Amino acid sequence: MTITRDMTIEEVFKRFPGKGQKLAQEMTHAGLHCVGCSASTWETIETGMYGHGMTDEEIDSLLGRLNQILEEKEDLSTVTITDKAAKKYLEILAEEGKTGWGLRFGEKAAGCSGFEYFLDFSEKPKAGDLVLESNGIQIHLHHKSIERLMGSVIDYADGLQGAGFKISNPNVKSSCGCGSSHGY
């Protein structure tokens, strides 16, 4: 199944909940800023894009990127940090004088949808942590979050909408309009 122009924004998220965060990030990046807030989710992708002044070429480009996300294979047995995110994290560690430290990745109860991610420096794993490694970065997960966070991808984006680490988690079933909290 592929995403088409005539699918509603809501339909996209209902059909592909495990890819919802990545799809929402891509749609928002393309200019559909109402994604996730329940405003205009009844519109088709085409109508939403036209409403934001986009061209047929921009719509086709977005559809290509969305369908590429659907084809991406997920590794639910680990947490991955992309090359770009790993490079940025290593730069931050060097600036902070914490070279060699790991990354604590977890979540806490917060926001309107239930949970919020956090990333922090981690000199060493805590008792009960699961220790993973990706792109030369040791990732420390609290044992109570393991089931919900496995399969997540930590990326780094730097653009006009701001810079920062972005999390894509195939286990998430809902997120708030502001994109800062999520639920399972």
Kinemage of the C-alpha trace (Angstrom):
@kinemage 1
@onewidth
@group {chain A} dominant
@subgroup {mainchain}
@vectorlist {calphas} color= white
{ca met a 1} P 0.000 0.000 0.000
{ca thr a 2} L 1.241 3.483 -0.840
{ca ile a 3} L 0.263 7.002 0.153
{ca thr a 4} L -1.591 8.866 -2.588
{ca arg a 5} L -2.763 12.438 -3.229
{ca asp a 6} L -6.379 11.569 -2.470
{ca met a 7} L -5.730 10.089 0.984
{ca thr a 8} L -6.753 12.266 3.914
{ca ile a 9} L -4.102 13.217 6.412
{ca glu a 10} L -6.066 11.318 9.070
{ca glu a 11} L -6.230 8.210 6.863
{ca val a 12} L -2.444 8.224 6.441
{ca phe a 13} L -1.925 8.097 10.206
{ca lys a 14} L -4.608 5.473 10.772
{ca arg a 15} L -3.177 3.155 8.106
{ca phe a 16} L 0.467 3.569 9.113
{ca pro a 17} L 0.552 4.239 12.887
{ca gly a 18} L 4.035 2.757 13.345
{ca lys a 19} L 5.465 5.261 10.882
{ca gly a 20} L 3.319 8.154 12.109
{ca gln a 21} L 6.065 10.204 13.718
{ca lys a 22} L 8.347 10.089 10.683
{ca leu a 23} L 5.446 10.785 8.330
{ca ala a 24} L 4.312 13.735 10.467
{ca gln a 25} L 7.849 15.153 10.561
{ca glu a 26} L 8.118 14.903 6.774
{ca met a 27} L 4.692 16.507 6.213
{ca thr a 28} L 5.476 19.314 8.640
{ca his a 29} L 8.859 19.872 6.984
{ca ala a 30} L 7.019 20.135 3.638
{ca gly a 31} L 4.759 22.884 4.991
{ca leu a 32} L 1.710 21.035 6.334
{ca his a 33} L 2.014 22.528 9.820
{ca cys a 34} L -1.456 21.433 10.970
{ca val a 35} L -0.439 17.750 10.974
{ca gly a 36} L -1.199 16.156 14.330
{ca cys a 37} L -3.389 18.917 15.740
{ca ser a 38} L -6.675 17.558 14.337
{ca ala a 39} L -7.113 20.707 12.253
{ca ser a 40} L -7.785 19.854 8.632
{ca thr a 41} L -6.843 16.189 9.028
{ca trp a 42} L -9.983 15.460 6.991
{ca glu a 43} L -8.360 17.146 3.971
{ca thr a 44} L -6.567 15.126 1.366
{ca ile a 45} L -2.829 15.581 1.091
{ca glu a 46} L -3.378 17.259 -2.254
{ca thr a 47} L -5.954 19.728 -0.857
{ca gly a 48} L -3.750 20.515 2.131
{ca met a 49} L -0.716 21.134 -0.058
{ca tyr a 50} L -2.662 23.271 -2.530
{ca gly a 51} L -4.072 25.212 0.422
{ca his a 52} L -0.523 26.047 1.448
{ca gly a 53} L 0.362 27.200 -2.075
{ca met a 54} L 2.322 24.116 -3.082
{ca thr a 55} L 2.761 22.989 -6.685
{ca asp a 56} L 2.086 19.593 -8.248
{ca glu a 57} L 5.842 18.969 -8.299
{ca glu a 58} L 6.088 19.683 -4.556
{ca ile a 59} L 3.150 17.345 -3.879
{ca asp a 60} L 4.759 14.582 -5.942
{ca ser a 61} L 8.061 15.135 -4.158
{ca leu a 62} L 6.373 14.873 -0.745
{ca leu a 63} L 4.527 11.707 -1.775
{ca gly a 64} L 7.830 10.199 -2.915
{ca arg a 65} L 9.429 10.939 0.456
{ca leu a 66} L 6.398 9.633 2.400
{ca asn a 67} L 6.351 6.375 0.450
{ca gln a 68} L 10.104 6.022 0.922
{ca ile a 69} L 9.496 6.198 4.699
{ca leu a 70} L 6.957 3.365 4.369
{ca glu a 71} L 9.613 1.207 2.692
{ca glu a 72} L 12.202 1.745 5.434
{ca lys a 73} L 12.882 -1.360 7.467
{ca glu a 74} L 12.786 -0.978 11.231
{ca asp a 75} L 15.030 -2.795 13.657
{ca leu a 76} L 12.840 -3.331 16.710
{ca ser a 77} L 15.692 -5.025 18.560
{ca thr a 78} L 17.720 -1.862 19.173
{ca val a 79} L 17.811 1.932 19.282
{ca thr a 80} L 19.653 3.623 16.439
{ca ile a 81} L 21.386 6.982 16.351
{ca thr a 82} L 21.909 8.266 12.806
{ca asp a 83} L 25.318 9.308 11.492
{ca lys a 84} L 24.305 12.975 11.626
{ca ala a 85} L 23.001 12.725 15.215
{ca ala a 86} L 26.067 10.779 16.375
{ca lys a 87} L 28.388 13.387 14.872
{ca lys a 88} L 26.479 16.207 16.579
{ca tyr a 89} L 26.400 14.393 19.923
{ca leu a 90} L 30.162 13.781 19.774
{ca glu a 91} L 30.678 17.507 19.050
{ca ile a 92} L 28.549 18.425 22.072
{ca leu a 93} L 30.432 15.952 24.281
{ca ala a 94} L 33.759 17.513 23.254
{ca glu a 95} L 32.431 21.041 23.929
{ca glu a 96} L 31.192 19.954 27.371
{ca gly a 97} L 34.434 18.151 28.262
{ca lys a 98} L 32.604 14.803 28.413
{ca thr a 99} L 34.316 12.884 25.639
{ca gly a 100} L 33.629 9.152 25.990
{ca trp a 101} L 30.320 9.552 27.807
{ca gly a 102} L 27.211 7.729 26.647
{ca leu a 103} L 23.722 8.980 25.904
{ca arg a 104} L 20.845 8.438 28.334
{ca phe a 105} L 17.638 8.018 26.333
{ca gly a 106} L 14.317 7.747 28.087
{ca glu a 107} L 10.891 9.164 28.593
{ca lys a 108} L 8.899 10.724 31.388
{ca ala a 109} L 5.226 11.345 32.014
{ca ala a 110} L 4.449 14.742 30.487
{ca gly a 111} L 2.433 16.694 27.942
{ca cys a 112} L -1.085 16.187 26.716
{ca ser a 113} L -0.485 12.758 25.166
{ca gly a 114} L 1.223 11.001 28.072
{ca phe a 115} L 4.994 10.766 27.565
{ca glu a 116} L 7.875 12.988 26.531
{ca tyr a 117} L 11.350 11.873 25.439
{ca phe a 118} L 14.532 13.038 27.062
{ca leu a 119} L 18.180 12.799 26.075
{ca asp a 120} L 20.951 13.427 28.575
{ca phe a 121} L 24.644 12.833 29.165
{ca ser a 122} L 25.451 9.524 30.852
{ca glu a 123} L 28.901 8.923 32.251
{ca lys a 124} L 28.093 5.275 32.932
{ca pro a 125} L 25.010 3.050 32.882
{ca lys a 126} L 22.820 2.886 35.980
{ca ala a 127} L 21.880 -0.412 37.616
{ca gly a 128} L 19.261 -2.152 35.472
{ca asp a 129} L 19.982 -0.103 32.327
{ca leu a 130} L 20.076 -1.776 28.955
{ca val a 131} L 23.253 -0.707 27.171
{ca leu a 132} L 23.159 -0.500 23.385
{ca glu a 133} L 25.652 0.890 20.907
{ca ser a 134} L 25.010 2.707 17.663
{ca asn a 135} L 27.461 4.656 15.508
{ca gly a 136} L 30.073 4.549 18.264
{ca ile a 137} L 27.713 6.001 20.896
{ca gln a 138} L 26.768 3.983 23.952
{ca ile a 139} L 23.019 4.403 24.617
{ca his a 140} L 21.689 3.785 28.136
{ca leu a 141} L 18.001 2.881 28.494
{ca his a 142} L 16.158 2.589 31.815
{ca his a 143} L 14.760 -0.933 32.112
{ca lys a 144} L 11.151 0.331 32.490
{ca ser a 145} L 11.279 2.106 29.105
{ca ile a 146} L 12.924 -0.628 27.041
{ca glu a 147} L 9.763 -2.138 25.550
{ca arg a 148} L 8.383 1.254 24.456
{ca leu a 149} L 11.654 2.667 23.092
{ca met a 150} L 13.039 -0.287 21.133
{ca gly a 151} L 13.058 0.458 17.413
{ca ser a 152} L 13.475 4.207 17.954
{ca val a 153} L 15.735 6.228 15.704
{ca ile a 154} L 17.468 9.320 17.066
{ca asp a 155} L 18.260 11.846 14.339
{ca tyr a 156} L 19.472 15.430 14.236
{ca ala a 157} L 17.776 18.085 12.124
{ca asp a 158} L 19.091 21.564 11.429
{ca gly a 159} L 16.829 23.845 9.434
{ca leu a 160} L 14.588 26.880 9.315
{ca gln a 161} L 12.151 25.305 11.794
{ca gly a 162} L 14.947 24.990 14.351
{ca ala a 163} L 17.681 22.550 15.170
{ca gly a 164} L 17.668 19.612 17.520
{ca phe a 165} L 17.510 15.912 18.066
{ca lys a 166} L 14.381 14.221 16.677
{ca ile a 167} L 13.029 10.865 17.779
{ca ser a 168} L 11.087 8.470 15.549
{ca asn a 169} L 9.495 5.603 17.456
{ca pro a 170} L 7.450 2.907 15.655
{ca asn a 171} L 5.683 2.001 18.921
{ca val a 172} L 3.933 5.371 19.286
{ca lys a 173} L 0.228 5.337 18.444
{ca ser a 174} L -0.639 9.011 19.085
{ca ser a 175} L 1.049 12.365 19.550
{ca cys a 176} L -0.035 15.854 20.445
{ca gly a 177} L -0.334 18.684 17.948
{ca cys a 178} L 2.774 20.435 19.196
{ca gly a 179} L 4.774 17.247 18.683
{ca ser a 180} L 6.332 17.282 22.123
{ca ser a 181} L 4.438 14.383 23.710
{ca his a 182} L 3.181 10.972 22.627
{ca gly a 183} L 1.133 7.966 23.725
{ca tyr a 184} L 1.110 4.189 23.165
